[in-house]
Amino acid sequence: MGLNPDPARDLILLEHIEQNPDATQASLAAQVGVAVGTVNWHLKRLVAKGYVKVRHVERRKLRYIITPDGIALRANLTVDYIQSSFRLYRLVRERMEAALKQVREAGFDRIILMGDGDVADVCRLTCAEQGVEIVKDGHNPQLNINGLKIFIQWPDGSEGTRSGEMVSDSISHLEGDSQKK
């Protein structure tokens, strides 16, 4: 089983190296949250492509230097990351707006929101913008956030949308698009 290039990990490594050229592979691994071998693989690949240079500072100590090509790569990866984040943000908002439309059409102006993390935060903002109150209990529809999906559970216990349409589906195609760049 081989490793695949991960643009997000490359971006994180390049940022950490730029901030601390004397960082060790162990410290980089701890900051990124991966094994030292994974960092080693990524660094070797970045060196082979000319994005990072390695200098021996002491007998067993290395210094990583980002090349001008590495700086350009970091800039491109940053732009790609921001664009992908905005696509995901817009997608979550669209799904939440569709769910809130269903809720309103069913005669409700309050919801119970179950979930946490960034997606749930975007959903909370969308509720505030749409004038839908989030309550903790009561006879209201419950919107369940699971990853990037939004599921409606109606007060009568049924699930799904009233019109039979899906509020959300997998966005793996979108995630795949952002990694192809």
N, C-alpha and C positions, 0 to 999 in steps of 0.2 A: 504494500500500500504506500504510494508515494504522496508527497505533499504537493499541493497546488498553490500557485501564486495567489496571495490574498492582498488586494489593493489596500484594504483598510489597515491590515497589519503592516504593510510596507509604509503607509503614511505614518502610522504611530511610531514605528521604528525610526524613520527619518526625522520626525519631530524630536524624539528623545535624543537621538544622536546629535542633532543640531544644538539642543540645549546643553548637552553634556557629552562632548567628544571622548572623554575618558571613561565613559560608562563601560562596565563589563557586560559580557553576554548574560551573566547571572542576574545582574541588576536590571538589564533590559527585559529579560524573561519575567522577572517579578513584576515590573511595571506594566508589561503587556498582558500578563496572566497566562503565559504559555511555558512550555518546557524549554530548557536551555538549548536542546538539540533543534528545536523549531526555530529559535532565534538564529542559531548558527547557520541553518539551511537558508533562511531568508537573507542573512548578511552575505553569505557566500554568493548567492544569486545576484544581490545588489552590487557586490564588488565585481563579479564577472561581467555584468552589464555596464559597468563604468559609472554607476551612480554614487558609489562610496569607495574611498581609498582607505587602506589600512597602513598605519605606520607603527613600527615598533618603538615604544617610548623607553621601555626597560626590557630586560631579558624576557619576562613573561607578561608584560603589560602592553596592550595595544591602544592606539588612538584611532577612532573612526572619523574620517573627514568626508563631508558631503561635497561632491564635485558640482560644478555648474550644471551638468546634466541631471544630477541628483536633486538640485534645487528646483530645476524645471519640472522634474517628475513630481516632487512634493507639491508644487503649485498646481499641476494638473490633477493630481489625486485629491487635493483639497477641493478644487472646483467640482470634480466628479462627486465627491462626498456630499457637498452642499446641494448640488442638483438632485441627487438621489434622495436626500433628506426632504427636500421640498416636494418632490414627487410623492413620497410616502405621506407627508403631511397633507397634501391636497387630496390624496386618495382616502385617508382616514376621515377628513372633513366631509368629502362627498358621501361616504358611507354613513356617517353620523347624520348628515342632513337628510339623507333618504330615510333613515330610521326615525328621525324626529318628524318627518312628514307623515310617516305611517302612524306615529303616535298621535299627532294632531288630528289626522283624519279620523282616528278612532275616538276622538273627543277628549283627549287628555292634554294637560299642559304641565304635568309634573311626571318625573320619572325617578326610578331608583337606578343608580349607576353602580354596577359591580365590576371592579377591576382596578388595577393600579398601573403605574408606569407612564411612559411617555404617551402611549396611545390613549389611555384613559384621561390624561391631562388635556390632550387635544379635544377629546369628547366633552370634557367639562367646559372648555372654552367655547366650543360650538354651542352647547346648551345655553351658556350665558349670552352669547350673541343672538341666539334665536328666541330668547325670552322664555326658555323652558327651565322650570325650577327642578333642582335635584333634591330629593328628599330621601330620608333613611328608611322609611317604611310607609305603609298605607296601601290602599287599593289602587296602585299605579303600575304601569308597565315597568318591567325591569330590563335594562339593557346590560347584557353581560359582555364584557370585553375579554376576548381570549386571543392573545397575540395581536394580530392585525384584523381580527374578525369581530363583528358586532352582531350579537344575537338578541332578539326581542323575546322576552317571556311576558305574556299578557297576564293580567290579574286572574283570568279564569284558568290559568295553568297551561294554556296552549303556548307553543313556541313558533317562531317564524313571523313572517310579515302577513298582514291581513290580505294583501293582494296576491299572495302566493309567490311574489318575486323574492329573490335572495337579496338581503341587505348587503351582505359581503361574501366574498369568496376568496380563494387563495390568491395571493399576489406574487406567487413565486415567479411569474413571468416578468413582473416589474423588477424584482430583485435580480433576476438573471440579466435583464437589460442593463442594469447599472454596473454589473460586473463585466460585461462584454467590452465596455469602453476602454 
